[in-house]
């Protein structure tokens, strides 16, 4: 069953649910709709910049689109947020992605 309509239906009741927005963005990535995925990630991070898991996926999406500068910026912001939240695993993932791109 297509999960996108299900997630959208749930978002009608809770439009600012960061978990649902993140899940919807991942579903869009699965079907190759990076534009819609990017929109979801950007809306989510504008509303809840501490949702650190989305920085990695948004950065990878930007890399695929050839926007390396944008990806670097997203990784840097994500690392900053992960460090502030003491989320070491997320920080390490973001740092690894950042270093692969920069070095």
Number of C-alpha atoms within 10 A of each C-alpha: 5 7 12 15 11 11 15 15 12 14 17 10 9 12 12 14 15 20 14 18 26 22 18 23 26 23 19 19 17 11 9 11 13 20 13 16 25 20 14 23 26 19 16 22 21 11 13 13 15 18 19 23 20 26 27 22 22 26 27 21 21 19 17 12 13 11 13 18 14 16 25 21 14 22 28 18 17 28 24 16 19 22 16 12 14 11 14 13 12 21 24 14 16 28 17 13 18 22 12 9 14 10 5
